[in-house]
Amino acid sequence: MAASAWALLGLFLAALLVLAWPVGRLLAAVCGERVPRWMARVEAPLYRLAGTAPAQAMHWRRYALALLAFNAIGAVFLYALQRLQGVLPLDPAGMGAVSPDSAFNTAVSFVTNTNWQGYAGEATMSHLTQMLGLAVQNFFSAATGIAVAFALIRGFARRGEGGARGVVGNFWVDLVRITLWVLLPLAFVLALLLAGQGVIQNFDAPVLVHPLEAAPGGTQALAMGPVASQEAIKMLGTNGGGFFNANSAHPFENPTALGNLMQMLAIFLIPAGLCFAFGRVVGDIRQGWAVLAAMTAMFVVAVVVVVHAEQAGNPLLAPLGVDQVAGALQSGGNMEGKEVRFGIDASALFAAITTAASCGAVISMHDSFTPLGGMVPMVLMQLGEVVFGGVGSGLYGMLVFAVLAVFIAGLMIGRTPEYLGKKIEVREMKLIAITILVTPVLVLAGTAVAALAGAGRAGIANPGAHGFSEVLYALSSAANNNGSAFAGLSANTPFYNALLGLAMWFGRFAVIVPVLAIAGSLAAKRRLPATAGTLPTHGPLFVCLLIGTVLLVGLLNYVPALALGPIVEHLVLWK
């Protein structure tokens, strides 16, 4: 990896650490049971509107039902908004109703924090739909993920004493506080910073311009809209849905190198901050550092692999006399599909960041990456997006693997496994097995259905190994709630809109429910004091054990499928 790539990676990680620490303190305060009196006064009307009170703690089952009901209502509302946008205001471009299958897919996509887009944003959605539908769900889906992480953290932190067994908090309180005191202030600040970099923010109709290369009198319509406000929560909430079809490769969404760095930092800001919040709430900040260290180590390896693969270039171009060596006048390597303003280093780093988190925003076409370079984003999703991961989902996914790692260690040394003083028993392991197996089943079964069905094969533009990789990537992205794509797959069809919509819904909520059940089970247990025989879960040994568990358990399910796609494609390319 070139020195410039190392410098960019080092700058990114250093800035992330500096920014994530105060965000972690904020998240820990919001996760607590009490807030300052002035904050409680602001929240009170919202609780009356919801018919709840901060003191009404919920059992995990009630918490899960409230969460599912809220998100189901959100999906229905967003579907209706798309279908009716042609007769609603704030539609200066005259957008018509979205088709039923696309509206279904988009509603599920934004409610589940996936933001898969089978449509061109500026040519499909009105300003009202973008703001009242998509942007609102960007906030609520992110708040839902953080709320689940809070519930699991409380499960570890509670002592299991008294009559409130299995209580994990109040979903409505968590939703209000996360949205009001975390997401809105951060999004407001980031929106101002992005607007200062040139991201547009208006309510104008498309502007007609005269391109230099157009025929005399020829015009082109440039879409306008409230982009900066949506871009901010798109990144902070690890949503990824772009206002424009080109997503963050569009200069109206991402105009400068500094703005690009801001967006990359925003994707990891809350996931990294949640690690520090976890350590604070459970009373041992070293636990948060251990989780963060495991995430960072895997992320650095992923970045090194993808940057090296793209800098190596395409061997088929060398015999044609194409110079792919980096020099003063060219970036070298495989520049196909890359963001030419930022080069391979930033494009590859962005690809690793957006797929390590459940973001899905892109500044380059992952479909044009080399086989191994494209496999890295795919693998980062297939690991369960626990390498920082989405807001909330990354932390609770990694904590599930941490509990599994402790269980494996307990089997090896012949002791009852414990994590943070909570015994890990049969019930927790059954729930963890469900949590880990849901997404591989959805990905592999969905890929098989798409490869066998005629309607699925009809969307594949590139036959052979790469076409299979495109389908595998799409299902990996949908079931893991990422939203990025290998763009060669024609997925905006009734078949793929239905298949991917189902994968997104169950990939989100069939994981959240068992995680909440784990939180309730842990909350009911007494927290035992550490003894001489307790496995330390804050040192380098546990970090290595955690990384090994994630790689072995999270990745082995996909090895046969990867062998049929990117691996065989790499072998064919390099012969």
C-alpha positions as CSV (number, residue, x, y, z in Angstrom):
1,M,0.0,0.0,0.0
2,A,1.4,3.4,-1.0
3,A,2.5,6.0,1.6
4,S,-0.4,8.2,0.6
5,A,-2.9,5.5,1.4
6,W,-1.3,4.9,4.8
7,A,-1.3,8.6,5.5
8,L,-5.0,8.9,4.6
9,L,-5.9,5.9,6.8
10,G,-3.9,7.2,9.7
11,L,-5.5,10.7,9.5
12,F,-8.9,9.1,9.3
13,L,-8.4,6.8,12.4
14,A,-6.8,9.6,14.5
15,A,-9.7,12.0,13.7
16,L,-12.2,9.3,14.4
17,L,-10.7,8.6,17.8
18,V,-10.7,12.3,18.8
19,L,-14.3,12.8,17.7
20,A,-15.8,9.5,19.0
21,W,-14.7,10.0,22.6
22,P,-17.0,13.0,23.4
23,V,-19.8,11.3,21.3
24,G,-19.4,8.2,23.5
25,R,-19.9,10.4,26.7
26,L,-23.0,11.8,25.2
27,L,-24.4,8.4,24.2
28,A,-23.6,7.0,27.7
29,A,-25.5,9.9,29.3
30,V,-28.5,9.4,27.0
31,C,-28.4,5.6,27.7
32,G,-28.8,6.3,31.5
33,E,-32.1,6.2,33.3
34,R,-32.0,9.9,34.2
35,V,-31.5,13.1,32.3
36,P,-31.1,16.8,33.5
37,R,-34.4,18.4,34.5
38,W,-34.4,20.9,31.5
39,M,-34.1,18.0,29.1
40,A,-37.0,16.2,30.8
41,R,-39.2,19.3,30.4
42,V,-38.5,19.3,26.6
43,E,-39.3,15.6,26.4
44,A,-42.5,15.6,28.4
45,P,-44.9,16.7,25.6
46,L,-43.6,14.0,23.4
47,Y,-44.2,11.3,26.0
48,R,-47.7,12.6,26.6
49,L,-48.3,12.3,22.8
50,A,-47.0,8.7,22.9
51,G,-49.0,7.9,25.9
52,T,-46.0,6.8,28.0
53,A,-43.8,8.0,30.8
54,P,-40.0,7.7,31.3
55,A,-40.6,5.7,34.5
56,Q,-42.5,3.0,32.7
57,A,-39.8,0.5,32.0
58,M,-40.6,-2.3,29.6
59,H,-39.9,-6.1,29.7
60,W,-38.0,-7.1,26.6
61,R,-41.1,-8.6,24.9
62,R,-43.1,-5.3,25.3
63,Y,-40.0,-3.4,24.1
64,A,-39.8,-5.6,21.0
65,L,-43.5,-5.3,20.2
66,A,-43.3,-1.5,20.5
67,L,-40.3,-1.4,18.2
68,L,-41.9,-3.7,15.6
69,A,-45.2,-1.8,15.7
70,F,-43.5,1.6,15.3
71,N,-41.4,0.4,12.3
72,A,-44.4,-1.3,10.6
73,I,-46.4,1.9,10.8
74,G,-43.4,3.8,9.4
75,A,-43.2,1.4,6.4
76,V,-46.9,1.7,5.7
77,F,-46.7,5.5,5.9
78,L,-43.7,5.7,3.6
79,Y,-45.3,3.4,1.1
80,A,-48.5,5.5,1.0
81,L,-46.4,8.7,0.6
82,Q,-44.7,7.4,-2.5
83,R,-47.9,6.2,-4.0
84,L,-49.6,9.5,-3.5
85,Q,-46.7,11.9,-4.1
86,G,-48.2,12.9,-7.5
87,V,-51.1,14.7,-5.8
88,L,-49.1,16.1,-2.9
89,P,-47.3,19.5,-2.6
90,L,-43.6,20.2,-2.8
91,D,-43.2,18.5,-6.1
92,P,-41.7,21.1,-8.4
93,A,-40.5,18.5,-11.0
94,G,-43.9,17.0,-11.3
95,M,-43.0,13.5,-10.1
96,G,-45.7,10.9,-10.5
97,A,-46.6,8.0,-8.2
98,V,-43.9,5.4,-7.6
99,S,-44.8,1.9,-8.8
100,P,-46.2,-0.5,-6.2
101,D,-43.2,-2.9,-6.2
102,S,-40.7,-0.1,-6.1
103,A,-42.6,1.7,-3.3
104,F,-42.7,-1.5,-1.3
105,N,-39.0,-2.1,-1.7
106,T,-38.1,1.5,-0.8
107,A,-40.4,1.7,2.2
108,V,-38.9,-1.5,3.7
109,S,-35.4,-0.3,2.7
110,F,-35.5,3.0,4.5
111,V,-37.4,1.6,7.6
112,T,-34.7,-1.1,8.0
113,N,-31.8,1.3,7.7
114,T,-30.8,-0.4,4.4
115,N,-31.5,2.4,2.0
116,W,-31.2,0.1,-1.0
117,Q,-32.2,2.3,-4.0
118,G,-33.5,0.6,-7.2
119,Y,-34.5,4.0,-8.5
120,A,-32.9,7.3,-9.5
121,G,-33.6,9.6,-6.6
122,E,-33.7,12.9,-8.4
123,A,-35.9,11.4,-11.1
124,T,-38.3,9.5,-8.9
125,M,-38.9,11.2,-5.5
126,S,-40.5,14.6,-4.9
127,H,-39.0,17.0,-2.3
128,L,-41.8,16.1,0.1
129,T,-41.1,12.4,-0.2
130,Q,-37.4,13.0,0.3
131,M,-37.9,15.1,3.4
132,L,-41.1,13.8,5.1
133,G,-40.6,10.1,4.1
134,L,-37.0,9.2,3.4
135,A,-35.2,11.7,5.7
136,V,-37.5,11.0,8.6
137,Q,-36.9,7.3,8.3
138,N,-33.2,8.0,8.2
139,F,-33.6,9.4,11.8
140,F,-36.0,6.8,13.1
141,S,-34.2,3.7,11.6
142,A,-30.9,4.9,13.1
143,A,-32.6,5.6,16.5
144,T,-34.1,2.1,16.4
145,G,-30.7,0.5,16.0
146,I,-29.1,2.6,18.8
147,A,-32.1,1.8,21.0
148,V,-31.5,-2.0,20.6
149,A,-27.8,-1.4,21.5
150,F,-28.9,0.5,24.6
151,A,-31.2,-2.4,25.6
152,L,-28.4,-4.9,25.3
153,I,-25.9,-2.7,27.2
154,R,-28.4,-2.4,30.0
155,G,-28.8,-6.2,30.0
156,F,-25.1,-6.4,30.8
157,A,-25.1,-3.5,33.3
158,R,-28.2,-4.5,35.4
159,R,-27.7,-6.4,38.6
160,G,-30.7,-8.7,38.2
161,E,-32.0,-7.7,41.6
162,G,-35.5,-6.7,42.6
163,G,-38.8,-7.4,40.8
164,A,-37.9,-5.8,37.4
165,R,-36.5,-9.0,35.9
166,G,-36.0,-8.9,32.1
167,V,-36.6,-5.1,31.9
168,V,-34.4,-3.4,29.3
169,G,-35.7,0.2,29.3
170,N,-38.5,2.0,27.6
171,F,-38.5,2.0,23.7
172,W,-40.4,5.3,23.4
173,V,-38.0,7.1,25.8
174,D,-35.0,5.7,24.0
175,L,-36.4,6.7,20.6
176,V,-37.1,10.3,21.7
177,R,-33.8,10.8,23.5
178,I,-31.6,9.4,20.8
179,T,-33.4,11.4,18.1
180,L,-33.6,14.6,20.1
181,W,-30.3,14.8,21.9
182,V,-28.0,12.8,19.6
183,L,-29.1,12.5,16.0
184,L,-30.7,15.9,15.5
185,P,-27.8,18.0,17.0
186,L,-25.1,16.1,15.2
187,A,-27.0,16.1,11.9
188,F,-27.6,19.9,12.2
189,V,-23.9,20.6,12.7
190,L,-22.8,18.3,9.9
191,A,-25.4,19.7,7.5
192,L,-24.0,23.2,8.1
193,L,-20.4,22.0,7.5
194,L,-21.4,20.2,4.3
195,A,-23.3,23.2,3.1
196,G,-20.2,25.2,3.7
197,Q,-18.3,22.8,1.4
198,G,-20.8,23.3,-1.4
199,V,-23.5,20.7,-0.8
200,I,-26.7,22.3,-2.1
201,Q,-29.7,23.0,0.1
202,N,-32.8,24.5,-1.5
203,F,-36.4,23.8,-2.7
204,D,-35.9,24.8,-6.3
205,A,-37.2,23.2,-9.5
206,P,-34.6,21.6,-11.8
207,V,-32.3,24.2,-13.3
208,L,-31.7,24.2,-17.1
209,V,-28.1,24.7,-18.2
210,H,-26.3,24.7,-21.6
211,P,-23.5,22.0,-21.5
212,L,-20.4,22.8,-23.4
213,E,-20.6,19.6,-25.4
214,A,-24.3,19.8,-26.3
215,A,-25.6,20.8,-29.7
216,P,-26.4,24.5,-30.2
217,G,-29.5,25.3,-28.1
218,G,-29.2,22.0,-26.2
219,T,-30.0,22.0,-22.5
220,Q,-29.6,19.7,-19.5
221,A,-31.8,19.8,-16.4
222,L,-29.9,19.8,-13.1
223,A,-32.0,18.5,-10.2
224,M,-32.1,20.7,-7.1
225,G,-33.3,20.0,-3.6
226,P,-32.7,19.9,0.2
227,V,-29.5,17.8,-0.1
228,A,-27.2,18.9,2.8
229,S,-29.8,18.1,5.4
230,Q,-30.5,14.6,4.0
231,E,-26.8,14.0,3.4
232,A,-25.9,14.6,7.1
233,I,-28.3,12.1,8.5
234,K,-27.6,9.7,5.6
235,M,-24.0,9.4,6.9
236,L,-24.5,9.8,10.6
237,G,-27.3,7.3,10.7
238,T,-25.3,4.9,8.4
239,N,-28.3,5.0,6.1
240,G,-26.6,5.6,2.7
241,G,-29.6,6.6,0.6
242,G,-28.5,9.3,-1.8
243,F,-30.6,12.3,-3.0
244,F,-29.1,11.7,-6.4
245,N,-28.7,8.4,-8.3
246,A,-24.9,8.8,-8.3
247,N,-25.0,9.0,-4.5
248,S,-21.9,10.5,-2.9
249,A,-20.1,10.5,-6.3
250,H,-22.4,13.4,-7.3
251,P,-20.6,16.8,-6.8
252,F,-23.8,18.3,-5.3
253,E,-23.7,15.7,-2.5
254,N,-19.9,15.5,-2.1
255,P,-18.1,18.5,-3.7
256,T,-14.7,18.5,-2.0
257,A,-12.0,16.3,-0.5
258,L,-12.6,17.8,2.9
259,G,-16.3,17.1,2.6
260,N,-15.5,13.6,1.6
261,L,-13.4,13.1,4.7
262,M,-16.2,14.5,6.8
263,Q,-18.6,12.0,5.3
264,M,-16.3,9.1,6.0
265,L,-15.9,10.2,9.6
266,A,-19.6,10.7,10.0
267,I,-20.2,7.0,9.0
268,F,-18.1,5.6,11.8
269,L,-18.7,8.4,14.4
270,I,-21.6,6.9,16.3
271,P,-20.6,3.2,16.0
272,A,-17.1,4.1,17.5
273,G,-18.7,6.3,20.1
274,L,-21.0,3.5,21.1
275,C,-18.0,1.4,22.1
276,F,-16.9,4.0,24.6
277,A,-20.5,4.4,25.8
278,F,-20.7,0.6,26.3
279,G,-17.5,0.7,28.5
280,R,-18.9,3.6,30.6
281,V,-22.3,2.1,31.2
282,V,-21.0,-1.3,32.3
283,G,-18.5,0.4,34.6
284,D,-15.3,-0.7,32.8
285,I,-14.1,1.5,30.0
286,R,-11.5,-1.2,29.1
287,Q,-14.3,-3.3,27.7
288,G,-15.2,-0.6,25.2
289,W,-11.6,-0.3,24.2
290,A,-11.3,-4.1,23.6
291,V,-14.3,-4.1,21.3
292,L,-13.0,-1.0,19.5
293,A,-9.6,-2.6,19.1
294,A,-11.1,-5.7,17.5
295,M,-13.1,-3.6,15.1
296,T,-10.2,-1.4,14.2
297,A,-7.8,-4.4,13.6
298,M,-10.2,-6.0,11.1
299,F,-10.9,-2.7,9.4
300,V,-7.3,-1.9,8.8
301,V,-6.6,-5.4,7.3
302,A,-9.7,-4.9,5.0
303,V,-8.5,-1.5,3.8
304,V,-5.0,-2.8,3.1
305,V,-6.3,-5.6,1.0
306,V,-8.8,-3.5,-1.1
307,V,-6.2,-0.7,-1.7
308,H,-3.5,-3.2,-2.7
309,A,-5.9,-5.0,-5.0
310,E,-7.0,-1.8,-6.8
311,Q,-3.4,-0.4,-7.0
312,A,-2.3,-3.6,-8.6
313,G,-4.4,-2.8,-11.6
314,N,-5.9,-5.1,-14.3
315,P,-3.4,-7.7,-15.8
316,L,-5.4,-7.9,-19.0
317,L,-4.6,-4.3,-19.8
318,A,-0.8,-4.6,-19.6
319,P,-0.4,-6.6,-22.9
320,L,-2.4,-3.8,-24.6
321,G,0.3,-1.2,-23.6
322,V,-1.8,0.5,-20.9
323,D,0.4,2.1,-18.3
324,Q,-1.0,1.4,-14.8
325,V,2.0,2.5,-12.8
326,A,1.4,5.4,-10.4
327,G,3.3,8.5,-11.3
328,A,3.3,12.3,-11.1
329,L,0.7,12.6,-13.8
330,Q,-1.5,9.6,-13.1
331,S,-2.8,7.6,-10.1
332,G,-2.1,4.3,-11.7
333,G,-3.8,1.0,-10.8
334,N,-7.4,0.1,-11.6
335,M,-9.2,3.5,-12.1
336,E,-12.3,2.0,-13.7
337,G,-15.3,3.2,-11.9
338,K,-13.3,5.2,-9.3
339,E,-14.0,8.7,-8.2
340,V,-11.3,10.5,-10.3
341,R,-11.4,13.6,-8.0
342,F,-10.2,11.6,-5.0
343,G,-8.2,8.7,-6.6
344,I,-7.8,5.0,-5.6
345,D,-6.8,5.7,-2.0
346,A,-9.9,7.6,-1.0
347,S,-12.2,5.5,-3.2
348,A,-11.0,2.2,-1.7
349,L,-11.1,3.6,1.8
350,F,-14.7,4.9,1.3
351,A,-15.7,1.4,-0.1
352,A,-14.3,-0.3,3.0
353,I,-16.0,2.2,5.4
354,T,-19.4,2.1,3.8
355,T,-19.6,-1.7,3.8
356,A,-18.0,-2.2,7.2
357,A,-20.8,0.0,8.5
358,S,-24.3,-0.6,7.3
359,C,-24.2,2.6,5.3
360,G,-24.1,1.7,1.6
361,A,-23.2,5.2,0.3
362,V,-20.7,5.1,-2.5
363,I,-18.3,7.3,-4.3
364,S,-17.2,4.6,-6.8
365,M,-18.7,1.7,-8.6
366,H,-17.9,-1.5,-6.5
367,D,-18.9,-3.5,-9.6
368,S,-15.8,-2.1,-11.4
369,F,-13.4,-3.2,-8.6
370,T,-11.0,-6.0,-9.2
371,P,-12.3,-9.4,-8.1
372,L,-10.4,-9.4,-4.7
373,G,-11.0,-5.7,-4.3
374,G,-14.8,-6.2,-4.8
375,M,-14.7,-9.2,-2.5
376,V,-13.6,-7.1,0.5
377,P,-16.8,-5.0,0.7
378,M,-18.8,-8.2,0.2
379,V,-17.0,-9.9,3.0
380,L,-17.3,-6.9,5.4
381,M,-21.1,-7.2,4.9
382,Q,-21.2,-11.0,5.3
383,L,-19.4,-10.8,8.6
384,G,-22.6,-9.2,9.9
385,E,-21.3,-5.6,9.6
386,V,-19.7,-5.8,13.0
387,V,-16.5,-4.0,11.9
388,F,-17.8,-0.8,13.5
389,G,-21.1,-1.6,11.7
390,G,-24.3,0.4,11.6
391,V,-25.4,2.7,14.3
392,G,-26.3,0.3,17.1
393,S,-26.4,-2.8,15.0
394,G,-22.6,-2.9,14.8
395,L,-22.2,-2.9,18.5
396,Y,-24.9,-5.3,19.4
397,G,-23.7,-7.6,16.6
398,M,-20.1,-7.5,17.9
399,L,-21.4,-8.1,21.5
400,V,-23.2,-11.2,20.3
401,F,-19.9,-12.5,18.9
402,A,-18.1,-11.5,22.2
403,V,-20.6,-13.7,24.2
404,L,-20.0,-16.5,21.7
405,A,-16.2,-16.1,22.1
406,V,-16.5,-16.3,25.9
407,F,-18.6,-19.4,25.5
408,I,-16.0,-21.1,23.3
409,A,-13.3,-20.1,25.7
410,G,-15.3,-21.6,28.6
411,L,-15.6,-24.9,26.8
412,M,-11.8,-25.0,26.2
413,I,-10.8,-24.4,29.8
414,G,-13.7,-26.3,31.4
415,R,-15.3,-23.3,33.2
416,T,-18.8,-21.8,33.2
417,P,-18.6,-19.0,30.6
418,E,-19.1,-15.5,31.9
419,Y,-19.1,-12.1,30.3
420,L,-19.1,-9.0,32.4
421,G,-20.2,-11.0,35.4
422,K,-23.2,-12.6,33.6
423,K,-23.3,-16.4,33.2
424,I,-23.8,-17.5,29.6
425,E,-26.1,-20.5,29.6
426,V,-28.2,-22.6,27.2
427,R,-30.9,-19.9,26.6
428,E,-28.4,-17.3,25.6
429,M,-26.6,-19.7,23.2
430,K,-29.8,-20.7,21.5
431,L,-30.7,-17.1,20.9
432,I,-27.1,-16.3,19.7
433,A,-27.3,-19.2,17.2
434,I,-30.6,-17.7,15.8
435,T,-29.0,-14.2,15.6
436,I,-25.9,-15.4,13.8
437,L,-27.7,-17.8,11.4
438,V,-30.6,-15.5,10.2
439,T,-28.6,-13.5,7.7
440,P,-26.6,-16.3,6.1
441,V,-29.8,-18.2,5.5
442,L,-31.4,-15.2,3.9
443,V,-28.3,-14.4,1.8
444,L,-27.6,-17.9,0.5
445,A,-31.2,-19.0,0.1
446,G,-32.0,-15.7,-1.7
447,T,-29.0,-16.0,-4.0
448,A,-30.1,-19.6,-4.9
449,V,-33.6,-18.5,-5.6
450,A,-32.4,-15.6,-7.8
451,A,-29.9,-17.9,-9.7
452,L,-32.6,-20.5,-10.3
453,A,-35.5,-18.3,-11.2
454,G,-35.8,-17.0,-14.8
455,A,-36.8,-13.5,-13.5
456,G,-33.7,-13.5,-11.4
457,R,-31.3,-14.5,-14.2
458,A,-32.9,-12.0,-16.5
459,G,-31.4,-9.1,-14.4
460,I,-27.8,-10.4,-14.7
461,A,-26.0,-8.4,-17.3
462,N,-22.7,-10.2,-16.9
463,P,-22.9,-14.0,-17.2
464,G,-20.5,-16.3,-15.4
465,A,-18.7,-15.8,-12.1
466,H,-19.1,-12.0,-12.1
467,G,-22.9,-12.2,-12.6
468,F,-23.1,-14.6,-9.7
469,S,-21.0,-12.2,-7.6
470,E,-23.5,-9.4,-8.5
471,V,-26.5,-11.5,-7.2
472,L,-24.5,-12.6,-4.1
473,Y,-23.5,-9.0,-3.4
474,A,-27.1,-7.8,-3.7
475,L,-28.5,-10.4,-1.3
476,S,-25.6,-9.8,1.1
477,S,-26.3,-6.1,1.0
478,A,-30.0,-6.5,1.5
479,A,-30.0,-9.1,4.3
480,N,-27.2,-7.2,6.2
481,N,-29.1,-3.9,5.7
482,N,-26.2,-2.2,3.8
483,G,-27.7,-0.9,0.6
484,S,-24.7,-0.7,-1.7
485,A,-24.7,-2.7,-4.9
486,F,-22.7,-4.2,-7.7
487,A,-24.4,-1.9,-10.3
488,G,-24.4,-4.5,-13.1
489,L,-27.5,-6.2,-11.7
490,S,-30.9,-4.9,-13.0
491,A,-32.7,-5.1,-9.7
492,N,-35.6,-2.6,-10.1
493,T,-38.0,-5.3,-11.2
494,P,-41.0,-6.8,-9.4
495,F,-39.0,-10.0,-8.7
496,Y,-36.0,-8.3,-7.1
497,N,-38.0,-5.6,-5.4
498,A,-40.0,-8.3,-3.6
499,L,-37.1,-10.7,-2.9
500,L,-34.7,-8.0,-1.6
501,G,-37.6,-6.3,0.3
502,L,-38.2,-9.6,2.2
503,A,-34.5,-10.1,2.8
504,M,-34.2,-6.5,4.2
505,W,-37.2,-6.8,6.6
506,F,-36.2,-10.2,8.1
507,G,-32.5,-9.3,8.0
508,R,-33.3,-6.5,10.3
509,F,-36.0,-7.6,12.6
510,A,-35.4,-11.3,12.8
511,V,-32.0,-10.3,14.3
512,I,-33.3,-7.5,16.6
513,V,-35.9,-9.7,18.3
514,P,-33.5,-12.4,19.5
515,V,-31.0,-9.7,20.5
516,L,-33.6,-8.1,22.7
517,A,-34.4,-11.5,24.1
518,I,-30.7,-11.9,25.0
519,A,-30.8,-8.5,26.7
520,G,-33.8,-9.5,28.7
521,S,-32.2,-12.8,29.8
522,L,-29.0,-11.0,30.8
523,A,-30.9,-8.3,32.7
524,A,-32.6,-10.9,34.8
525,K,-29.2,-12.5,35.9
526,R,-27.3,-11.4,38.9
527,R,-23.9,-9.8,38.1
528,L,-21.2,-12.0,39.7
529,P,-17.9,-10.6,41.0
530,A,-14.7,-11.4,39.0
531,T,-12.6,-14.1,40.5
532,A,-9.1,-15.5,39.8
533,G,-10.6,-18.0,37.3
534,T,-12.6,-15.4,35.4
535,L,-11.5,-14.9,31.8
536,P,-10.3,-11.3,31.3
537,T,-12.3,-9.7,28.5
538,H,-10.4,-6.5,28.1
539,G,-6.9,-7.6,27.1
540,P,-5.1,-8.5,23.8
541,L,-5.8,-12.2,24.3
542,F,-9.6,-11.6,24.3
543,V,-9.3,-9.2,21.3
544,C,-7.6,-11.9,19.3
545,L,-10.2,-14.5,20.4
546,L,-13.0,-12.1,19.4
547,I,-11.4,-11.5,16.0
548,G,-11.0,-15.2,15.4
549,T,-14.6,-15.9,16.4
550,V,-15.9,-13.3,14.0
551,L,-13.8,-14.5,11.1
552,L,-14.4,-18.2,11.7
553,V,-18.1,-18.2,12.6
554,G,-19.2,-15.2,10.5
555,L,-17.3,-16.0,7.3
556,L,-17.2,-19.8,7.0
557,N,-20.9,-19.8,6.0
558,Y,-20.1,-17.9,2.8
559,V,-16.8,-19.5,1.7
560,P,-18.4,-21.9,-0.9
561,A,-20.4,-19.0,-2.4
562,L,-17.3,-16.7,-2.5
563,A,-15.4,-19.5,-4.2
564,L,-18.0,-19.6,-7.0
565,G,-17.9,-15.8,-7.4
566,P,-15.0,-13.4,-6.7
567,I,-12.4,-16.1,-6.0
568,V,-12.8,-18.0,-9.3
569,E,-13.1,-14.6,-11.1
570,H,-9.7,-13.6,-9.6
571,L,-8.1,-16.9,-10.6
572,V,-9.4,-16.5,-14.2
573,L,-8.2,-12.9,-14.4
574,W,-4.7,-13.7,-13.1
575,K,-4.7,-17.1,-14.7
